[in-house]
Amino acid sequence: MRVYVVDNGGQWTHREWRVLKYLGVETKIVANTTPIEELDVDALVLSGGSPHVSLEGGRMGLNGDYLDHLPVPILGICAGFQFMCNHLGADLVAARMPEFGQATLVIDEDNELFAGLPRSFTVWESHNDEVTNVPANIQVIAHTENCAVEAIKVKDKPFYGVQFHPEVENTEHGAEIFQNFLKIVAEWQK
């Protein structure tokens, strides 16, 4: 299985790559300006990043093209998640209460991304913006006390997104979330 990490300038992009490598998939970090025809992959991870997505969406490179034209599962993390949601019609606004550090994630909907995990657990946050007003094609599957849209599943595509950082040690069950995503990819390939 080949799963590449799209580098959106995040401080933990290398950790996403490392988790995937540890889980035994072929992976590498690629620039977010990599043309689609150079991405022979089974799935993508859209990394977190330094851009303020609501103000600097142009710094997210070709993420929109990947979402529109690559017929593979995609997992968006932090800025990658925000961009995914905004690109698919949700609003992105300054957070009423920005989250930095630990938060308790609450799973609202049973979903394969969180299969086998507790209904709530500790995650690591680092965001100033938040997703709001999600359209009907996006299912909200988790929240925290200060953020109503912490994780999503796109209903008509194999796209998933999380506001928090599953790749860091401070997030409980982070490796399991990546394992579950890889199971989704394997199922998609059938």
Accessible surface in RSA format (square Angstrom, percent):
REM  Atomic radii and reference values for relative SASA: ProtOr
REM  Chains: A
REM  Algorithm: Lee & Richards
REM  Probe-radius: 1.40
REM  Slices: 20
REM RES _ NUM      All-atoms   Total-Side   Main-Chain    Non-polar    All polar
REM                ABS   REL    ABS   REL    ABS   REL    ABS   REL    ABS   REL
RES MET A   1    81.89  42.4  27.01  17.9  54.88 130.7  33.73  28.7  48.16  63.8
RES ARG A   2    68.29  28.7  68.03  34.7   0.26   0.6   4.79   6.6  63.50  38.5
RES VAL A   3     0.00   0.0   0.00   0.0   0.00   0.0   0.00   0.0   0.00   0.0
RES TYR A   4    20.18   9.4  20.18  11.5   0.00   0.0   3.35   2.5  16.83  20.7
RES VAL A   5     0.00   0.0   0.00   0.0   0.00   0.0   0.00   0.0   0.00   0.0
RES VAL A   6     0.00   0.0   0.00   0.0   0.00   0.0   0.00   0.0   0.00   0.0
RES ASP A   7    51.90  36.4  45.71  45.5   6.19  14.6   2.83   6.6  49.07  48.9
RES ASN A   8     4.37   3.0   0.00   0.0   4.37  10.5   2.53   6.1   1.84   1.8
RES GLY A   9    45.43  56.0   0.00   N/A  45.43  56.0  29.31  80.4  16.12  36.1
RES GLY A  10    19.60  24.2   0.00   N/A  19.60  24.2   6.28  17.2  13.32  29.8
RES GLN A  11   120.29  67.3  93.55  68.4  26.74  63.7  46.46  98.9  73.82  56.0
RES TRP A  12    44.22  17.7  42.62  20.6   1.60   3.8  25.74  13.7  18.48  30.0
RES THR A  13     7.84   5.6   6.82   6.9   1.03   2.4   6.66   8.9   1.18   1.8
RES HIS A  14    81.50  44.5  80.10  55.7   1.40   3.6  54.31  56.0  27.19  31.6
RES ARG A  15    70.81  29.7  70.31  35.8   0.50   1.2   3.90   5.3  66.91  40.6
RES GLU A  16     1.20   0.7   1.20   0.9   0.00   0.0   0.00   0.0   1.20   1.0
RES TRP A  17    77.73  31.2  77.73  37.6   0.00   0.0  71.68  38.2   6.05   9.8
RES ARG A  18   127.14  53.4 126.97  64.7   0.17   0.4  52.41  71.6  74.73  45.3
RES VAL A  19    24.91  16.4  23.54  21.3   1.37   3.3  24.91  21.6   0.00   0.0
RES LEU A  20     0.02   0.0   0.02   0.0   0.00   0.0   0.02   0.0   0.00   0.0
RES LYS A  21   115.64  56.4 104.63  64.2  11.01  26.2  57.79  52.0  57.85  61.6
RES TYR A  22   181.12  84.6 150.99  85.9  30.13  78.4 112.10  84.2  69.02  85.1
RES LEU A  23    39.77  22.1  11.37   8.1  28.39  71.4  15.82  11.1  23.95  64.4
RES GLY A  24    66.90  82.5   0.00   N/A  66.90  82.5  32.97  90.5  33.92  76.0
RES VAL A  25    16.60  10.9   8.75   7.9   7.85  18.9  10.64   9.2   5.96  16.2
RES GLU A  26    98.84  56.7  86.29  65.3  12.55  29.9  43.92  85.0  54.92  44.8
RES THR A  27    15.26  10.9   0.00   0.0  15.26  36.4   0.00   0.0  15.26  23.1
RES LYS A  28   104.34  50.9 103.86  63.7   0.48   1.1  49.66  44.7  54.69  58.3
RES ILE A  29    68.95  39.2  44.24  33.0  24.71  59.6  44.24  31.9  24.71  67.1
RES VAL A  30    15.51  10.2  10.66   9.7   4.84  11.7  15.51  13.5   0.00   0.0
RES ALA A  31    57.50  52.9  45.21  69.8  12.29  28.0  50.05  70.5   7.45  19.7
RES ASN A  32    17.48  12.1  16.62  16.1   0.86   2.1   0.06   0.2  17.42  16.8
RES THR A  33    89.97  64.0  78.92  80.0  11.05  26.3  59.19  79.5  30.77  46.5
RES THR A  34    19.12  13.6  15.13  15.3   3.99   9.5  12.13  16.3   6.98  10.6
RES PRO A  35    48.39  35.3  46.46  42.4   1.93   7.0  48.39  39.9   0.00   0.0
RES ILE A  36    43.68  24.9  39.14  29.2   4.54  10.9  39.14  28.2   4.54  12.3
RES GLU A  37   150.38  86.3 111.69  84.5  38.69  92.1  66.89 129.4  83.49  68.2
RES GLU A  38   113.94  65.4  88.04  66.6  25.90  61.7  37.28  72.1  76.66  62.6
RES LEU A  39     8.93   5.0   0.39   0.3   8.54  21.5   0.39   0.3   8.54  23.0
RES ASP A  40   105.50  73.9  98.87  98.4   6.63  15.7  39.10  92.0  66.40  66.2
RES VAL A  41    15.23  10.0   0.20   0.2  15.03  36.2   1.23   1.1  13.99  38.0
RES ASP A  42    39.11  27.4  35.22  35.1   3.89   9.2   3.00   7.1  36.11  36.0
RES ALA A  43     0.00   0.0   0.00   0.0   0.00   0.0   0.00   0.0   0.00   0.0
RES LEU A  44     0.00   0.0   0.00   0.0   0.00   0.0   0.00   0.0   0.00   0.0
RES VAL A  45     0.00   0.0   0.00   0.0   0.00   0.0   0.00   0.0   0.00   0.0
RES LEU A  46     0.00   0.0   0.00   0.0   0.00   0.0   0.00   0.0   0.00   0.0
RES SER A  47     0.00   0.0   0.00   0.0   0.00   0.0   0.00   0.0   0.00   0.0
RES GLY A  48     2.75   3.4   0.00   N/A   2.75   3.4   2.25   6.2   0.50   1.1
RES GLY A  49    22.15  27.3   0.00   N/A  22.15  27.3   1.19   3.3  20.96  46.9
RES SER A  50    73.42  62.0  41.74  55.7  31.68  73.0  46.56  99.1  26.86  37.6
RES PRO A  51     9.76   7.1   1.96   1.8   7.81  28.4   1.96   1.6   7.81  48.5
RES HIS A  52    67.19  36.7  62.35  43.3   4.84  12.4  50.50  52.1  16.69  19.4
RES VAL A  53     7.44   4.9   1.51   1.4   5.93  14.3   1.51   1.3   5.93  16.1
RES SER A  54    51.58  43.6  16.85  22.5  34.74  80.0  16.53  35.2  35.06  49.1
RES LEU A  55   143.30  79.8 107.51  76.9  35.78  89.9 111.78  78.5  31.51  84.8
RES GLU A  56    64.49  37.0  56.71  42.9   7.79  18.5  28.58  55.3  35.91  29.3
RES GLY A  57    30.01  37.0   0.00   N/A  30.01  37.0  19.03  52.2  10.98  24.6
RES GLY A  58    76.36  94.2   0.00   N/A  76.36  94.2  46.80 128.4  29.56  66.2
RES ARG A  59   125.58  52.7 108.09  55.1  17.48  41.6  54.34  74.3  71.23  43.2
RES MET A  60     0.00   0.0   0.00   0.0   0.00   0.0   0.00   0.0   0.00   0.0
RES GLY A  61    33.97  41.9   0.00   N/A  33.97  41.9  11.63  31.9  22.34  50.0
RES LEU A  62    56.41  31.4  54.85  39.2   1.56   3.9  56.41  39.6   0.00   0.0
RES ASN A  63     0.02   0.0   0.02   0.0   0.00   0.0   0.00   0.0   0.02   0.0
RES GLY A  64     9.79  12.1   0.00   N/A   9.79  12.1   8.77  24.1   1.02   2.3
RES ASP A  65    57.21  40.1  56.12  55.9   1.10   2.6   3.55   8.4  53.66  53.5
RES TYR A  66     0.00   0.0   0.00   0.0   0.00   0.0   0.00   0.0   0.00   0.0
RES LEU A  67     1.75   1.0   0.03   0.0   1.73   4.3   0.03   0.0   1.73   4.6
RES ASP A  68    72.42  50.7  47.62  47.4  24.79  58.6  12.27  28.9  60.15  60.0
RES HIS A  69   122.15  66.8  97.65  67.9  24.50  62.7  66.27  68.3  55.88  65.0
RES LEU A  70    17.96  10.0  12.04   8.6   5.91  14.9  12.57   8.8   5.38  14.5
RES PRO A  71   104.49  76.2  85.73  78.1  18.77  68.2  97.79  80.7   6.71  41.7
RES VAL A  72    16.39  10.8  15.98  14.5   0.41   1.0  15.98  13.9   0.41   1.1
RES PRO A  73     0.00   0.0   0.00   0.0   0.00   0.0   0.00   0.0   0.00   0.0
RES ILE A  74     0.00   0.0   0.00   0.0   0.00   0.0   0.00   0.0   0.00   0.0
RES LEU A  75     0.00   0.0   0.00   0.0   0.00   0.0   0.00   0.0   0.00   0.0
RES GLY A  76     0.00   0.0   0.00   N/A   0.00   0.0   0.00   0.0   0.00   0.0
RES ILE A  77     0.00   0.0   0.00   0.0   0.00   0.0   0.00   0.0   0.00   0.0
RES CYS A  78     9.66   7.3   9.66  10.8   0.00   0.0   0.00   0.0   9.66  10.4
RES ALA A  79     2.76   2.5   2.56   3.9   0.20   0.5   2.76   3.9   0.00   0.0
RES GLY A  80     0.00   0.0   0.00   N/A   0.00   0.0   0.00   0.0   0.00   0.0
RES PHE A  81     0.00   0.0   0.00   0.0   0.00   0.0   0.00   0.0   0.00   0.0
RES GLN A  82     8.79   4.9   8.79   6.4   0.00   0.0   0.00   0.0   8.79   6.7
RES PHE A  83    29.19  14.6  29.19  18.1   0.00   0.0  29.19  17.7   0.00   0.0
RES MET A  84     0.00   0.0   0.00   0.0   0.00   0.0   0.00   0.0   0.00   0.0
RES CYS A  85     0.09   0.1   0.09   0.1   0.00   0.0   0.09   0.2   0.00   0.0
RES ASN A  86    66.81  46.1  55.55  53.7  11.26  27.1   0.45   1.1  66.35  64.1
RES HIS A  87    71.51  39.1  40.58  28.2  30.93  79.1  34.00  35.0  37.50  43.6
RES LEU A  88    32.45  18.1  16.83  12.0  15.63  39.3  23.27  16.3   9.18  24.7
RES GLY A  89    48.76  60.1   0.00   N/A  48.76  60.1  29.12  79.9  19.64  44.0
RES ALA A  90     3.01   2.8   0.03   0.1   2.98   6.8   0.03   0.0   2.98   7.9
RES ASP A  91    62.49  43.8  60.59  60.3   1.90   4.5   9.92  23.3  52.57  52.4
RES LEU A  92    19.07  10.6   1.97   1.4  17.10  43.0   1.97   1.4  17.10  46.0
RES VAL A  93    66.23  43.6  61.45  55.6   4.78  11.5  66.23  57.5   0.00   0.0
RES ALA A  94    82.57  75.9  63.43  97.9  19.13  43.5  63.43  89.3  19.13  50.7
RES ALA A  95    12.51  11.5   0.73   1.1  11.78  26.8   0.73   1.0  11.78  31.2
RES ARG A  96   177.42  74.5 142.28  72.5  35.14  83.7  88.93 121.5  88.49  53.6
RES MET A  97    94.60  49.0  93.81  62.1   0.79   1.9  59.01  50.2  35.59  47.1
RES PRO A  98    60.92  44.4  46.88  42.7  14.04  51.0  46.88  38.7  14.04  87.3
RES GLU A  99    10.75   6.2   7.60   5.7   3.16   7.5   9.54  18.5   1.21   1.0
RES PHE A 100   124.95  62.5  91.74  56.8  33.21  86.4  92.26  55.9  32.69  93.6
RES GLY A 101    13.39  16.5   0.00   N/A  13.39  16.5  10.70  29.4   2.69   6.0
RES GLN A 102   124.58  69.7  93.33  68.2  31.25  74.4  20.81  44.3 103.77  78.7
RES ALA A 103    19.94  18.3   8.99  13.9  10.95  24.9  19.94  28.1   0.00   0.0
RES THR A 104    76.06  54.1  69.53  70.5   6.53  15.6  37.62  50.5  38.44  58.1
RES LEU A 105     0.00   0.0   0.00   0.0   0.00   0.0   0.00   0.0   0.00   0.0
RES VAL A 106    52.00  34.2  52.00  47.1   0.00   0.0  52.00  45.2   0.00   0.0
RES ILE A 107    10.33   5.9   5.12   3.8   5.21  12.6   5.12   3.7   5.21  14.1
RES ASP A 108    59.09  41.4  35.71  35.5  23.38  55.3  22.51  53.0  36.59  36.5
RES GLU A 109    75.55  43.4  74.07  56.0   1.48   3.5   3.81   7.4  71.74  58.6
RES ASP A 110   121.16  84.9  96.35  95.9  24.80  58.7  40.59  95.5  80.57  80.4
RES ASN A 111    20.23  14.0   6.38   6.2  13.85  33.4   6.90  16.6  13.33  12.9
RES GLU A 112    80.22  46.1  72.64  55.0   7.58  18.0  37.67  72.9  42.55  34.7
RES LEU A 113     0.00   0.0   0.00   0.0   0.00   0.0   0.00   0.0   0.00   0.0
RES PHE A 114     8.31   4.2   2.16   1.3   6.15  16.0   2.33   1.4   5.98  17.1
RES ALA A 115    55.54  51.1  40.37  62.3  15.17  34.5  49.11  69.2   6.43  17.0
RES GLY A 116    86.95 107.2   0.00   N/A  86.95 107.2  44.08 121.0  42.87  96.0
RES LEU A 117    25.79  14.4   5.95   4.3  19.84  49.9   7.10   5.0  18.69  50.3
RES PRO A 118    61.28  44.7  47.79  43.6  13.49  49.0  60.32  49.8   0.95   5.9
RES ARG A 119   126.61  53.2 122.91  62.7   3.70   8.8  76.43 104.5  50.18  30.4
RES SER A 120    54.89  46.4  42.31  56.5  12.58  29.0   8.41  17.9  46.48  65.1
RES PHE A 121    10.00   5.0   1.51   0.9   8.49  22.1  10.00   6.1   0.00   0.0
RES THR A 122    35.27  25.1  35.11  35.6   0.16   0.4   7.72  10.4  27.56  41.7
RES VAL A 123     0.00   0.0   0.00   0.0   0.00   0.0   0.00   0.0   0.00   0.0
RES TRP A 124    64.35  25.8  64.35  31.1   0.00   0.0  57.10  30.4   7.25  11.8
RES GLU A 125     1.48   0.8   0.64   0.5   0.84   2.0   0.64   1.2   0.84   0.7
RES SER A 126    30.11  25.4  21.03  28.1   9.08  20.9   4.32   9.2  25.80  36.1
RES HIS A 127     8.10   4.4   1.77   1.2   6.33  16.2   8.10   8.3   0.00   0.0
RES ASN A 128    69.83  48.2  63.44  61.3   6.39  15.4  10.94  26.3  58.89  56.9
RES ASP A 129     4.87   3.4   4.20   4.2   0.67   1.6   0.98   2.3   3.89   3.9
RES GLU A 130    16.79   9.6  16.79  12.7   0.00   0.0   2.20   4.2  14.59  11.9
RES VAL A 131     2.14   1.4   0.76   0.7   1.38   3.3   0.76   0.7   1.38   3.7
RES THR A 132    38.17  27.1  35.71  36.2   2.46   5.9  36.35  48.8   1.82   2.7
RES ASN A 133   110.72  76.4  83.38  80.6  27.33  65.8  29.22  70.3  81.50  78.8
RES VAL A 134    44.39  29.2  22.32  20.2  22.07  53.2  22.32  19.4  22.07  59.9
RES PRO A 135    40.31  29.4  27.43  25.0  12.89  46.8  39.06  32.3   1.25   7.8
RES ALA A 136    88.57  81.4  68.00 104.9  20.57  46.8  79.36 111.8   9.21  24.4
RES ASN A 137    48.92  33.7  42.72  41.3   6.19  14.9  27.01  65.0  21.90  21.2
RES ILE A 138     6.57   3.7   0.00   0.0   6.57  15.8   0.00   0.0   6.57  17.8
RES GLN A 139    55.56  31.1  52.28  38.2   3.29   7.8  13.60  28.9  41.97  31.8
RES VAL A 140    39.87  26.2  29.43  26.6  10.45  25.2  29.43  25.6  10.45  28.3
RES ILE A 141     0.02   0.0   0.02   0.0   0.00   0.0   0.02   0.0   0.00   0.0
RES ALA A 142     0.00   0.0   0.00   0.0   0.00   0.0   0.00   0.0   0.00   0.0
RES HIS A 143    56.94  31.1  56.94  39.6   0.00   0.0  32.59  33.6  24.34  28.3
RES THR A 144     3.81   2.7   1.09   1.1   2.71   6.5   1.09   1.5   2.71   4.1
RES GLU A 145   162.14  93.1 128.82  97.5  33.32  79.3  54.75 105.9 107.39  87.7
RES ASN A 146    42.97  29.6  40.86  39.5   2.11   5.1   0.66   1.6  42.30  40.9
RES CYS A 147     1.92   1.4   0.87   1.0   1.05   2.5   1.17   3.0   0.74   0.8
RES ALA A 148    73.10  67.2  60.53  93.4  12.58  28.6  64.42  90.7   8.68  23.0
RES VAL A 149    10.64   7.0  10.60   9.6   0.04   0.1  10.60   9.2   0.04   0.1
RES GLU A 150     0.00   0.0   0.00   0.0   0.00   0.0   0.00   0.0   0.00   0.0
RES ALA A 151     0.00   0.0   0.00   0.0   0.00   0.0   0.00   0.0   0.00   0.0
RES ILE A 152     0.00   0.0   0.00   0.0   0.00   0.0   0.00   0.0   0.00   0.0
RES LYS A 153    29.00  14.1  29.00  17.8   0.00   0.0  21.60  19.4   7.41   7.9
RES VAL A 154     0.69   0.5   0.69   0.6   0.00   0.0   0.69   0.6   0.00   0.0
RES LYS A 155   126.41  61.7  96.59  59.3  29.82  71.0  56.91  51.2  69.50  74.0
RES ASP A 156   106.03  74.3  70.58  70.3  35.44  83.8  44.75 105.3  61.28  61.1
RES LYS A 157    70.24  34.3  64.94  39.8   5.30  12.6  48.31  43.5  21.93  23.4
RES PRO A 158    15.32  11.2  12.46  11.4   2.86  10.4  14.86  12.3   0.46   2.9
RES PHE A 159     3.81   1.9   3.81   2.4   0.00   0.0   3.81   2.3   0.00   0.0
RES TYR A 160     4.85   2.3   4.85   2.8   0.00   0.0   0.00   0.0   4.85   6.0
RES GLY A 161     0.00   0.0   0.00   N/A   0.00   0.0   0.00   0.0   0.00   0.0
RES VAL A 162     0.00   0.0   0.00   0.0   0.00   0.0   0.00   0.0   0.00   0.0
RES GLN A 163     0.07   0.0   0.07   0.1   0.00   0.0   0.00   0.0   0.07   0.1
RES PHE A 164     0.00   0.0   0.00   0.0   0.00   0.0   0.00   0.0   0.00   0.0
RES HIS A 165    10.91   6.0  10.91   7.6   0.00   0.0   9.08   9.4   1.83   2.1
RES PRO A 166     3.12   2.3   0.00   0.0   3.12  11.3   0.00   0.0   3.12  19.4
RES GLU A 167     9.71   5.6   0.29   0.2   9.42  22.4   0.64   1.2   9.07   7.4
RES VAL A 168     7.88   5.2   4.33   3.9   3.54   8.5   5.02   4.4   2.85   7.7
RES GLU A 169   159.06  91.3 127.73  96.6  31.33  74.6  55.85 108.0 103.21  84.3
RES ASN A 170    69.99  48.3  55.96  54.1  14.03  33.8   9.61  23.1  60.38  58.4
RES THR A 171     7.22   5.1   0.00   0.0   7.22  17.2   0.00   0.0   7.22  10.9
RES GLU A 172    85.33  49.0  78.19  59.2   7.14  17.0  32.51  62.9  52.83  43.1
RES HIS A 173    56.34  30.8  45.30  31.5  11.04  28.2  35.85  36.9  20.49  23.8
RES GLY A 174     4.85   6.0   0.00   N/A   4.85   6.0   2.07   5.7   2.78   6.2
RES ALA A 175    44.74  41.1  37.69  58.2   7.05  16.0  37.80  53.2   6.94  18.4
RES GLU A 176    67.50  38.8  67.39  51.0   0.10   0.2  28.59  55.3  38.91  31.8
RES ILE A 177     0.00   0.0   0.00   0.0   0.00   0.0   0.00   0.0   0.00   0.0
RES PHE A 178     0.00   0.0   0.00   0.0   0.00   0.0   0.00   0.0   0.00   0.0
RES GLN A 179    76.32  42.7  74.16  54.2   2.16   5.1  13.24  28.2  63.07  47.8
RES ASN A 180     8.05   5.5   7.27   7.0   0.78   1.9   0.59   1.4   7.45   7.2
RES PHE A 181     0.01   0.0   0.01   0.0   0.00   0.0   0.01   0.0   0.00   0.0
RES LEU A 182    18.19  10.1  17.18  12.3   1.02   2.6  17.61  12.4   0.58   1.6
RES LYS A 183   138.86  67.7 131.25  80.5   7.61  18.1  87.63  78.9  51.23  54.6
RES ILE A 184    17.39   9.9  12.79   9.5   4.59  11.1  16.28  11.7   1.11   3.0
RES VAL A 185     0.00   0.0   0.00   0.0   0.00   0.0   0.00   0.0   0.00   0.0
RES ALA A 186    40.22  37.0  37.10  57.3   3.12   7.1  37.33  52.6   2.90   7.7
RES GLU A 187   108.94  62.5 101.20  76.6   7.74  18.4  46.91  90.7  62.03  50.6
RES TRP A 188   126.83  50.9 105.16  50.9  21.68  50.9 102.77  54.8  24.06  39.0
RES GLN A 189    92.19  51.6  55.71  40.7  36.48  86.8  34.82  74.1  57.37  43.5
RES LYS A 190   188.09  91.8 122.71  75.3  65.38 155.7 112.50 101.3  75.59  80.5
END  Absolute sums over single chains surface
CHAIN  1 A     8268.3       6302.5       1965.8       4260.0       4008.2
END  Absolute sums over all chains
TOTAL          8268.3       6302.5       1965.8       4260.0       4008.2
